[in-house]
Amino acid sequence: MSWTGKILRVDLAKGACTTEATNMEWAHDYMGQRGLATKYLVEETDPTVDPLSPDNKMIFATGPLTGTIAPTSGRWSVVCKGPLTGAIACSNSGGFFGAELKNAGWDMVIFEGKSASPVYLDITNDQAELKDASDLWGKSVWETETALRERRGDPDVRVASIGLAGENGALYAAVVNDMDRAAGRSGVGAVMGSKNLKAVVVRGTVGVTVNDPMALMKTSNAAKEALAENAVTGTGLPTHGTQVLMNVINEIGALPTRNGHDVQFDGANDISAEAMAEVRESDGQANLVSNHACFGCPISCARRSKIDPTHFTVKDKPQYQIVSGGLEYEAAWALGAANGVNDLEALTYANFVCNEQGLDPISLGATIGAAMDLYSAGAISQEDTGGVALEFGNTEAFVAMVEATACGEGFGKELGQGSRRLCEKYGHPEFSMTVKSQEFPAYDPRGIQGMGLTYATSNRGACHLRSYTVASEVLGIPEKTDPLVTEGKAGLVKAFQDATAAVDSSGTCIFTTFALSGEDIAPMVDAACEGDWSVERFVEVGERIWNMERQYNIAAGFTGADDTLPERLLKDAAKSGPAEGSVNRLDEMLPEYYEQRGWDTDGVPTAETLGRLGL
């Protein structure tokens, strides 16, 4: 129970939708969502497949707790081989789409092949049909979702779609649902575009059946109480969103600035949560309008913002003078500090454009930052950029590049390939702040040592959401560790990685782990699902998933040599803040990490480890 027991398989080449039973043996071994979908991908695709070829499969997956009364049960994932990295890709989203898909009766939707022309998938409970999307191709996410809602004549339908970025093959294109929630990283939107799949629209009224409703109610209520009483989930995130971190991370000297040249940004306060709440003189309103919640979420960390209507980005564009998805910390950092830009309204506009056209703001901002580095070094000129003086801190130049990338025009088409390919083309691969070709997020590993090991070993390329050691190293959750030391970080990273894999597979949000542990989440899974879901089993599932992903990447051609960081972080010391004089000491952490993982010195899981995990 809690699994629906049904998978929808969509053959885009044949235009056929068929129903099959969920492999319940796999479900018991991999739980759901990230784990179960990855198991299907591993079994059904060649790891060496070209990510943008018809042979790459793309899976929309829910977890066993998705759509239930468990807190934050709106999560769903897109799993495929990622075009930005060539590694396993699992991109997680919130909003309401995942719960709607689960309530329509589906554990997963597996897309295979490529349609000859643009289509969208229309689902109502157990009825699914591919329909012509020729009139939607070339439209934004916002236009597509609005059109499909009107077409269905039902305000309760939920839509996940791609914009121009996914259609044009930007390698960090996102799949956007509910207008401003996104499966954002690794280019899953480009895979969707390569298949000529514009959107999925779903309406579900079947509901979700759980194994023990009373036990789930009891465990869920206890979890909600813990979330409400916690300082982060009960106060910090509802009030300030993830933007609460901007000034905090800047003060500890771990805010990557101007493409990693610096670790502190003098304009951080201008783009912070506090700045978002300040009332503007121009119109008497604040950038921040309200907070917003995903399905079943008591935290409500999402932001709703409105841009100053007199600001140059929107004064002649009424379509952006609306209330829409506001800045979160990662986006504000990438679009702002990474480029030396401290114009809050310009960053909000850029974030709107990312939601509108389906772009990952982390990779977008970091790639523009890398281009500014190339411009500063004389490796590119205005002749390359279309006449734009791409200097750090140049707000107008930054906005022009955001617009060009979203539409795939001019130099923006090159920016859409990500910073590794861009920097390699212009002779400075060392300017790309990436791991496994994915741009790293808003925590400088010179100031937070554990995040360096996290980025280096992440299965989907640099990522904070695979092991958020910031919780321990900065916020003291579950216990405080010193961000400037390497001792103990190997075990910390492994523990976070395994726990995160399990939480991602459950159908709940990783933000709950600021207040909840496996001892809180496993009982909810146990109440919802058949079988004995102990804390130990819950964590072991996470470890099994992590090693399965590692095996896929090794088969795809990755080696231990890819578990590294940009040279800048390993050799150029931080210039200011508490970490002044420090580099990331990955070499002290990586061998111990391999040992704790049960991998050999080349980072390959041993036969003993694979046998223990049933791999």
C-alpha positions as CSV (number, residue, x, y, z in Angstrom):
1,M,0.0,0.0,0.0
2,S,0.9,3.7,-0.5
3,W,2.5,2.6,-3.7
4,T,-0.3,2.6,-6.3
5,G,1.2,-0.5,-7.9
6,K,0.9,1.1,-11.4
7,I,3.4,2.5,-13.8
8,L,2.4,4.4,-17.0
9,R,4.8,3.7,-19.9
10,V,4.7,6.2,-22.8
11,D,6.3,5.2,-26.1
12,L,6.6,8.6,-27.7
13,A,7.7,7.2,-31.1
14,K,4.6,5.0,-31.4
15,G,2.3,7.4,-29.6
16,A,1.2,4.6,-27.2
17,C,0.4,4.7,-23.5
18,T,0.4,1.4,-21.6
19,T,-0.1,0.4,-18.0
20,E,2.1,-2.1,-16.2
21,A,2.5,-3.3,-12.6
22,T,5.1,-1.6,-10.4
23,N,7.9,-4.0,-9.6
24,M,7.2,-4.4,-5.9
25,E,10.4,-6.3,-5.2
26,W,12.3,-3.2,-6.4
27,A,9.9,-1.0,-4.5
28,H,10.8,-2.7,-1.2
29,D,14.5,-2.5,-2.0
30,Y,14.5,1.2,-3.3
31,M,11.4,2.7,-1.7
32,G,10.2,5.0,-4.5
33,Q,10.9,8.2,-6.4
34,R,14.6,8.8,-6.7
35,G,15.6,5.2,-5.7
36,L,12.9,3.2,-7.6
37,A,13.1,5.4,-10.7
38,T,16.9,5.1,-10.8
39,K,16.6,1.3,-10.5
40,Y,14.3,1.3,-13.6
41,L,16.7,3.6,-15.5
42,V,19.7,1.4,-14.6
43,E,18.0,-1.7,-15.7
44,E,16.5,-0.3,-18.9
45,T,19.2,2.0,-20.4
46,D,22.8,1.7,-21.5
47,P,24.9,4.0,-19.2
48,T,26.9,5.1,-22.3
49,V,23.7,6.4,-24.1
50,D,23.8,9.9,-25.5
51,P,21.5,11.8,-23.0
52,L,19.8,13.7,-25.9
53,S,19.2,10.6,-28.0
54,P,15.8,8.8,-28.1
55,D,17.4,5.9,-26.3
56,N,17.7,7.9,-23.0
57,K,14.6,7.3,-20.9
58,M,13.0,10.0,-18.7
59,I,11.0,9.0,-15.6
60,F,8.6,11.2,-13.6
61,A,8.4,9.5,-10.2
62,T,6.5,9.9,-6.9
63,G,7.4,8.4,-3.6
64,P,5.3,6.3,-1.2
65,L,4.5,9.3,1.0
66,T,3.8,11.6,-2.0
67,G,0.2,12.8,-1.9
68,T,-0.4,11.5,1.7
69,I,-1.0,13.4,4.9
70,A,2.7,13.2,5.8
71,P,4.1,16.7,6.0
72,T,5.8,18.1,2.8
73,S,4.4,15.2,0.8
74,G,4.3,17.1,-2.5
75,R,7.7,16.0,-3.8
76,W,8.4,14.2,-7.1
77,S,11.4,13.7,-9.3
78,V,12.6,13.5,-12.9
79,V,15.2,10.8,-13.4
80,C,17.3,10.3,-16.6
81,K,20.9,10.5,-17.8
82,G,21.8,14.2,-17.6
83,P,23.0,16.0,-20.6
84,L,24.9,18.7,-18.7
85,T,27.0,16.1,-16.9
86,G,26.7,12.7,-18.7
87,A,26.0,11.3,-15.2
88,I,22.9,10.0,-13.5
89,A,20.4,12.8,-13.1
90,C,17.6,13.0,-10.5
91,S,16.0,16.4,-10.2
92,N,13.5,16.9,-7.4
93,S,10.6,19.3,-7.4
94,G,7.8,20.4,-5.1
95,G,4.5,22.2,-5.7
96,F,1.4,20.2,-6.4
97,F,2.1,18.3,-9.6
98,G,3.6,15.2,-7.8
99,A,0.7,14.8,-5.5
100,E,-1.7,15.1,-8.4
101,L,0.1,12.4,-10.3
102,K,0.0,10.1,-7.3
103,N,-3.6,10.8,-6.7
104,A,-4.3,9.9,-10.3
105,G,-3.1,6.4,-9.4
106,W,0.5,6.4,-10.7
107,D,3.8,5.6,-9.1
108,M,5.8,6.6,-12.1
109,V,5.6,7.6,-15.8
110,I,8.3,6.3,-18.0
111,F,8.9,8.2,-21.3
112,E,10.9,6.4,-24.0
113,G,11.8,7.2,-27.6
114,K,11.1,10.5,-29.4
115,S,7.9,11.8,-30.9
116,A,8.0,12.8,-34.5
117,S,6.3,16.1,-33.7
118,P,5.6,18.1,-30.5
119,V,3.1,16.4,-28.1
120,Y,1.9,16.7,-24.5
121,L,0.6,13.9,-22.3
122,D,-2.9,14.3,-20.9
123,I,-3.7,12.2,-17.8
124,T,-7.0,11.9,-16.0
125,N,-6.8,9.1,-13.4
126,D,-6.2,5.9,-15.3
127,Q,-6.8,7.5,-18.7
128,A,-3.7,8.8,-20.6
129,E,-3.3,10.1,-24.1
130,L,-0.7,11.9,-26.1
131,K,-2.0,15.0,-27.9
132,D,-0.7,17.4,-30.4
133,A,1.3,20.3,-29.0
134,S,2.4,22.0,-32.2
135,D,0.6,25.1,-31.1
136,L,2.4,25.1,-27.8
137,W,5.9,24.7,-29.2
138,G,7.7,28.0,-28.9
139,K,5.6,29.1,-25.9
140,S,6.9,29.7,-22.4
141,V,6.1,27.6,-19.4
142,W,3.7,30.3,-18.2
143,E,1.9,30.4,-21.6
144,T,1.8,26.6,-21.8
145,E,0.4,26.0,-18.4
146,T,-2.3,28.7,-18.9
147,A,-3.3,27.3,-22.3
148,L,-3.5,23.7,-21.0
149,R,-5.6,24.8,-18.0
150,E,-8.0,26.6,-20.4
151,R,-8.0,23.7,-22.8
152,R,-9.0,21.3,-20.0
153,G,-11.5,23.7,-18.5
154,D,-10.5,22.5,-15.0
155,P,-8.7,24.9,-12.6
156,D,-7.5,21.9,-10.6
157,V,-5.3,20.3,-13.2
158,R,-1.6,20.4,-12.7
159,V,1.0,21.0,-15.4
160,A,4.7,20.3,-15.8
161,S,6.3,21.7,-18.9
162,I,9.4,23.1,-20.6
163,G,10.0,26.6,-22.0
164,L,12.2,27.8,-24.8
165,A,15.3,26.6,-22.9
166,G,14.3,23.0,-23.1
167,E,13.1,23.3,-26.7
168,N,16.5,24.8,-27.7
169,G,18.6,22.3,-25.9
170,A,20.1,24.5,-23.2
171,L,22.0,21.8,-21.2
172,Y,20.7,23.1,-17.8
173,A,17.1,23.5,-18.9
174,A,14.5,22.7,-16.2
175,V,11.1,21.0,-16.1
176,V,8.8,23.6,-14.4
177,N,5.5,22.8,-12.6
178,D,2.9,25.0,-11.0
179,M,4.5,28.1,-12.7
180,D,7.5,28.4,-10.4
181,R,8.5,25.0,-8.9
182,A,11.1,23.2,-10.8
183,A,13.0,20.0,-11.3
184,G,15.9,22.3,-12.0
185,R,19.3,20.8,-12.2
186,S,21.4,18.6,-14.7
187,G,19.3,19.5,-17.8
188,V,16.3,17.3,-17.4
189,G,14.3,19.9,-19.4
190,A,16.7,19.4,-22.3
191,V,16.0,15.7,-22.3
192,M,12.2,16.5,-22.3
193,G,12.7,18.8,-25.3
194,S,14.8,16.3,-27.2
195,K,11.8,14.0,-27.0
196,N,9.5,16.6,-28.5
197,L,7.5,16.4,-25.2
198,K,6.2,19.8,-24.3
199,A,4.2,19.1,-21.2
200,V,2.3,16.7,-18.9
201,V,-1.1,17.8,-17.6
202,V,-2.7,15.6,-14.9
203,R,-5.9,15.5,-12.9
204,G,-6.2,12.9,-10.1
205,T,-9.2,12.0,-8.0
206,V,-8.4,8.4,-7.1
207,G,-6.6,9.2,-3.8
208,V,-3.8,7.4,-2.0
209,T,-4.4,4.3,0.1
210,V,-2.0,3.7,3.0
211,N,-1.3,0.6,5.0
212,D,-2.2,2.0,8.5
213,P,-4.1,5.3,8.3
214,M,-4.3,5.8,12.1
215,A,-0.5,5.2,12.5
216,L,0.2,7.5,9.7
217,M,-1.9,10.2,11.2
218,K,-0.2,9.8,14.6
219,T,3.4,9.8,13.1
220,S,2.6,12.7,10.8
221,N,1.1,14.8,13.5
222,A,4.2,14.2,15.7
223,A,6.4,15.3,12.7
224,K,4.4,18.4,12.2
225,E,4.7,19.4,15.8
226,A,8.5,18.9,15.6
227,L,8.6,21.0,12.4
228,A,6.6,23.8,14.1
229,E,8.8,23.9,17.2
230,N,12.1,23.9,15.4
231,A,13.8,27.3,14.9
232,V,14.6,26.7,11.3
233,T,11.5,25.0,10.0
234,G,9.1,26.7,12.4
235,T,10.4,30.3,12.2
236,G,13.4,30.9,9.9
237,L,12.2,29.3,6.7
238,P,8.6,30.5,6.9
239,T,9.7,34.1,7.7
240,H,12.8,34.5,5.4
241,G,12.8,31.4,3.2
242,T,16.2,30.0,2.3
243,Q,17.3,33.6,1.8
244,V,17.9,33.7,5.6
245,L,21.3,32.3,4.7
246,M,22.6,35.1,2.5
247,N,24.1,37.3,5.3
248,V,25.0,34.3,7.4
249,I,27.1,32.5,4.8
250,N,28.7,35.8,3.7
251,E,29.7,36.6,7.3
252,I,31.5,33.2,7.7
253,G,33.4,33.8,4.5
254,A,31.9,31.1,2.4
255,L,29.9,33.0,-0.2
256,P,31.5,32.3,-3.7
257,T,31.8,35.7,-5.3
258,R,32.8,36.9,-8.8
259,N,33.2,33.3,-10.0
260,G,35.0,32.2,-6.9
261,H,37.7,34.8,-6.9
262,D,36.4,36.0,-3.5
263,V,34.5,34.4,-0.6
264,Q,32.6,37.5,0.6
265,F,30.4,39.9,-1.3
266,D,30.1,43.5,-0.2
267,G,26.6,43.6,-1.8
268,A,25.2,40.6,0.0
269,N,22.9,42.6,2.3
270,D,21.4,44.3,-0.8
271,I,20.1,41.0,-2.1
272,S,19.3,39.3,1.2
273,A,16.0,38.3,2.8
274,E,16.1,41.5,4.8
275,A,16.4,43.5,1.6
276,M,13.4,41.6,0.1
277,A,11.2,42.7,3.0
278,E,12.1,46.4,2.9
279,V,9.4,48.7,1.6
280,R,10.5,50.6,-1.6
281,E,10.1,54.3,-1.9
282,S,9.1,54.1,-5.6
283,D,5.8,52.2,-5.0
284,G,5.4,51.7,-1.3
285,Q,5.7,47.9,-1.6
286,A,8.3,45.4,-0.8
287,N,9.9,42.9,-3.2
288,L,8.6,40.1,-0.9
289,V,4.8,39.9,-1.1
290,S,4.2,36.7,0.9
291,N,5.5,33.2,1.5
292,H,4.0,30.2,-0.2
293,A,3.7,26.4,0.5
294,C,3.8,23.3,-1.6
295,F,1.3,20.5,-1.2
296,G,1.0,19.3,2.4
297,C,3.8,21.6,3.6
298,P,3.6,23.3,7.0
299,I,6.9,25.1,6.4
300,S,5.9,27.5,3.6
301,C,9.5,28.5,2.6
302,A,8.7,29.6,-1.0
303,R,8.7,33.3,-1.8
304,R,6.2,35.3,-3.8
305,S,7.6,38.6,-5.1
306,K,6.7,41.6,-7.2
307,I,9.4,43.6,-9.1
308,D,9.5,47.4,-8.7
309,P,7.3,48.5,-11.7
310,T,9.7,51.5,-12.3
311,H,12.7,49.2,-12.6
312,F,14.4,49.2,-16.0
313,T,13.8,45.4,-16.4
314,V,10.0,45.6,-16.3
315,K,8.9,49.2,-16.7
316,D,8.0,48.5,-20.4
317,K,7.0,44.9,-19.8
318,P,3.6,44.5,-18.0
319,Q,3.8,40.7,-18.3
320,Y,6.5,40.8,-15.5
321,Q,4.6,43.3,-13.3
322,I,3.0,40.4,-11.5
323,V,3.3,38.5,-8.3
324,S,5.3,35.3,-9.0
325,G,8.0,33.0,-7.7
326,G,10.6,35.1,-5.7
327,L,14.3,34.6,-5.0
328,E,15.6,31.7,-3.0
329,Y,19.1,31.6,-1.6
330,E,20.8,29.6,-4.4
331,A,19.2,31.7,-7.1
332,A,20.0,35.0,-5.4
333,W,23.6,33.9,-4.9
334,A,24.1,32.5,-8.5
335,L,22.4,35.4,-10.2
336,G,23.9,38.0,-7.8
337,A,27.2,37.4,-5.9
338,A,28.6,35.0,-8.6
339,N,28.4,37.9,-11.0
340,G,29.1,40.8,-8.6
341,V,25.5,42.1,-9.1
342,N,23.7,43.5,-6.1
343,D,20.5,44.8,-7.9
344,L,17.7,42.9,-6.1
345,E,15.0,43.8,-8.7
346,A,17.3,42.7,-11.6
347,L,17.9,39.4,-9.9
348,T,14.1,38.9,-9.3
349,Y,13.5,39.6,-12.9
350,A,16.2,37.1,-13.9
351,N,14.5,34.5,-11.6
352,F,11.1,35.2,-13.2
353,V,12.7,34.5,-16.6
354,C,14.2,31.3,-15.3
355,N,10.7,30.1,-14.2
356,E,9.1,31.4,-17.4
357,Q,11.5,29.7,-19.9
358,G,12.7,26.8,-17.7
359,L,16.3,27.4,-16.7
360,D,18.3,26.3,-13.7
361,P,19.3,29.6,-12.1
362,I,22.3,28.1,-10.4
363,S,24.0,26.9,-13.6
364,L,22.8,30.1,-15.4
365,G,24.2,32.5,-12.9
366,A,27.5,30.6,-12.5
367,T,28.0,30.3,-16.2
368,I,27.5,34.0,-16.7
369,G,30.0,34.5,-13.9
370,A,32.5,32.3,-15.8
371,A,31.9,34.3,-18.9
372,M,32.6,37.5,-17.0
373,D,35.9,35.9,-15.9
374,L,36.7,35.1,-19.5
375,Y,35.9,38.7,-20.5
376,S,38.1,40.1,-17.7
377,A,41.0,37.9,-18.8
378,G,40.6,39.0,-22.4
379,A,39.6,35.5,-23.6
380,I,36.4,36.9,-25.1
381,S,35.4,40.3,-26.3
382,Q,32.4,42.4,-27.2
383,E,32.7,40.9,-30.6
384,D,31.9,37.5,-29.0
385,T,29.1,38.8,-26.7
386,G,27.2,40.7,-29.3
387,G,28.4,44.1,-28.1
388,V,27.9,43.5,-24.4
389,A,30.6,44.6,-22.0
390,L,30.4,41.5,-19.8
391,E,32.1,42.9,-16.7
392,F,31.6,41.8,-13.1
393,G,29.0,44.0,-11.5
394,N,27.5,45.2,-14.8
395,T,23.7,44.8,-14.2
396,E,22.6,45.7,-17.7
397,A,25.1,43.2,-19.2
398,F,24.0,40.5,-16.8
399,V,20.3,41.0,-17.7
400,A,21.1,41.0,-21.4
401,M,22.8,37.6,-21.0
402,V,19.9,36.1,-19.0
403,E,17.5,37.1,-21.8
404,A,19.8,35.8,-24.6
405,T,20.3,32.5,-22.8
406,A,16.6,32.0,-22.1
407,C,15.8,32.5,-25.8
408,G,18.9,30.7,-27.1
409,E,20.0,33.7,-29.1
410,G,23.5,34.9,-29.9
411,F,26.1,34.4,-27.2
412,G,23.3,33.1,-25.0
413,K,23.3,29.9,-27.0
414,E,26.9,29.3,-25.9
415,L,26.1,30.2,-22.3
416,G,23.3,27.6,-22.5
417,Q,25.9,24.8,-22.9
418,G,27.2,25.4,-19.3
419,S,30.5,26.8,-18.0
420,R,32.7,23.8,-18.6
421,R,32.1,23.7,-22.4
422,L,32.2,27.5,-22.6
423,C,35.5,27.8,-20.7
424,E,37.1,25.0,-22.6
425,K,36.1,26.6,-25.9
426,Y,37.8,29.8,-25.0
427,G,41.0,28.3,-23.6
428,H,40.4,28.6,-19.8
429,P,38.9,25.4,-18.5
430,E,40.1,26.4,-15.0
431,F,37.5,29.2,-15.0
432,S,34.7,26.7,-14.8
433,M,33.5,26.2,-11.2
434,T,32.1,22.8,-11.8
435,V,32.3,19.1,-10.6
436,K,31.4,16.6,-13.3
437,S,30.5,19.5,-15.5
438,Q,27.8,20.8,-13.1
439,E,28.2,24.3,-11.6
440,F,28.6,24.2,-7.8
441,P,26.1,26.1,-5.6
442,A,26.2,28.8,-3.0
443,Y,28.8,27.5,-0.5
444,D,32.5,28.0,-0.9
445,P,34.4,24.8,0.1
446,R,37.3,26.9,1.3
447,G,35.1,28.2,4.1
448,I,33.0,25.0,4.6
449,Q,35.3,22.0,4.2
450,G,32.6,19.4,4.2
451,M,30.9,21.0,1.2
452,G,34.1,20.4,-0.8
453,L,33.9,16.7,-0.2
454,T,30.1,16.9,-0.9
455,Y,30.6,18.5,-4.3
456,A,33.5,16.3,-5.3
457,T,31.7,13.0,-4.6
458,S,28.1,13.9,-5.6
459,N,26.7,11.5,-8.1
460,R,25.0,14.1,-10.1
461,G,27.8,16.7,-10.2
462,A,28.3,19.5,-7.7
463,C,25.2,19.7,-5.5
464,H,24.3,20.9,-2.0
465,L,21.1,18.8,-1.8
466,R,23.0,15.5,-1.9
467,S,24.7,16.2,1.4
468,Y,23.9,19.4,3.1
469,T,26.7,19.5,5.7
470,V,26.0,23.2,6.1
471,A,23.4,22.0,8.5
472,S,26.1,20.8,10.9
473,E,29.0,23.0,9.9
474,V,27.1,26.3,10.1
475,L,23.7,25.7,11.7
476,G,24.7,23.1,14.3
477,I,22.2,20.5,13.2
478,P,22.1,17.7,14.4
479,E,25.3,18.8,16.1
480,K,27.9,21.5,15.5
481,T,31.1,20.7,13.7
482,D,33.9,23.2,12.8
483,P,33.6,24.2,9.1
484,L,37.3,24.8,8.9
485,V,38.5,21.4,9.9
486,T,38.5,18.2,7.8
487,E,38.5,15.7,10.7
488,G,35.2,13.7,10.8
489,K,33.9,15.2,7.6
490,A,34.1,11.9,5.6
491,G,31.7,10.2,8.0
492,L,29.5,13.3,8.1
493,V,29.2,13.5,4.3
494,K,28.5,9.8,4.0
495,A,25.8,10.0,6.6
496,F,24.1,13.0,5.0
497,Q,24.3,11.4,1.5
498,D,22.7,8.1,2.6
499,A,20.0,9.9,4.6
500,T,19.2,12.3,1.8
501,A,18.9,9.5,-0.7
502,A,16.3,7.9,1.5
503,V,14.4,11.1,2.2
504,D,14.3,11.9,-1.6
505,S,12.9,8.4,-2.2
506,S,10.2,8.8,0.4
507,G,8.3,11.6,-1.4
508,T,9.0,14.2,1.3
509,C,11.2,17.3,1.4
510,I,14.8,17.4,2.5
511,F,14.1,20.6,4.4
512,T,12.3,18.5,7.0
513,T,15.6,17.1,8.1
514,F,16.5,20.4,9.9
515,A,14.0,19.1,12.5
516,L,13.4,15.5,11.7
517,S,15.7,12.4,11.7
518,G,15.3,8.9,10.3
519,E,13.6,8.1,13.6
520,D,10.8,10.5,12.6
521,I,10.5,9.8,8.9
522,A,10.9,6.0,8.9
523,P,7.8,5.5,11.1
524,M,5.7,7.5,8.5
525,V,7.0,5.2,5.8
526,D,6.3,2.2,8.0
527,A,2.7,3.4,8.6
528,A,2.1,4.1,4.9
529,C,3.7,1.0,3.4
530,E,3.7,-2.7,3.7
531,G,6.6,-4.4,5.4
532,D,8.8,-3.5,8.4
533,W,10.4,-0.1,7.7
534,S,12.7,0.3,10.6
535,V,15.2,3.3,10.8
536,E,18.0,0.9,10.0
537,R,16.3,-0.3,6.8
538,F,15.4,3.3,5.9
539,V,19.1,4.3,6.0
540,E,20.3,1.2,4.3
541,V,18.0,1.9,1.4
542,G,19.7,5.3,1.1
543,E,23.1,3.6,1.0
544,R,22.0,1.1,-1.6
545,I,20.7,3.9,-3.8
546,W,23.9,5.9,-3.5
547,N,26.0,2.9,-4.5
548,M,23.7,2.1,-7.4
549,E,24.1,5.6,-8.7
550,R,27.9,5.3,-8.3
551,Q,27.9,2.1,-10.3
552,Y,25.9,3.7,-13.1
553,N,28.4,6.6,-13.3
554,I,31.3,4.2,-13.4
555,A,29.7,2.3,-16.3
556,A,29.1,5.7,-18.0
557,G,32.9,6.4,-17.9
558,F,33.5,8.3,-14.6
559,T,36.4,7.4,-12.4
560,G,37.8,8.5,-9.1
561,A,39.7,11.2,-10.9
562,D,36.3,13.0,-11.4
563,D,35.9,13.2,-7.6
564,T,37.7,16.5,-7.5
565,L,37.2,20.3,-7.3
566,P,38.2,23.3,-9.5
567,E,41.8,24.2,-9.1
568,R,40.9,27.6,-7.8
569,L,39.4,26.0,-4.6
570,L,42.4,23.7,-4.1
571,K,45.2,26.2,-4.7
572,D,43.9,29.8,-4.4
573,A,43.4,30.6,-0.7
574,A,40.4,32.6,0.6
575,K,41.2,36.3,0.7
576,S,39.0,37.3,3.6
577,G,36.7,36.2,6.4
578,P,37.2,33.4,9.0
579,A,38.6,31.1,6.2
580,E,41.3,33.7,5.1
581,G,44.4,31.8,3.9
582,S,42.5,28.5,3.6
583,V,42.0,26.2,0.6
584,N,39.8,23.2,0.5
585,R,41.8,20.2,1.7
586,L,40.0,17.5,-0.3
587,D,43.1,15.3,-0.3
588,E,42.7,14.9,3.5
589,M,39.1,13.8,3.3
590,L,38.7,11.7,0.1
591,P,40.7,8.6,1.1
592,E,38.8,8.3,4.4
593,Y,35.5,8.8,2.6
594,Y,36.3,5.9,0.1
595,E,37.3,3.7,3.1
596,Q,34.1,4.5,5.0
597,R,32.0,3.8,1.8
598,G,33.6,0.4,1.3
599,W,35.1,1.5,-2.0
600,D,38.6,0.7,-3.2
601,T,41.3,3.4,-3.6
602,D,40.0,4.3,-7.0
603,G,36.5,4.9,-5.7
604,V,35.0,1.7,-7.0
605,P,32.6,-0.2,-4.6
606,T,34.1,-3.5,-3.5
607,A,32.5,-6.8,-4.1
608,E,31.9,-7.1,-0.3
609,T,30.0,-3.7,-0.3
610,L,27.9,-4.6,-3.3
611,G,27.1,-8.0,-1.8
612,R,26.1,-6.5,1.5
613,L,23.7,-4.1,-0.2
614,G,22.3,-6.7,-2.7
615,L,23.7,-4.9,-5.7
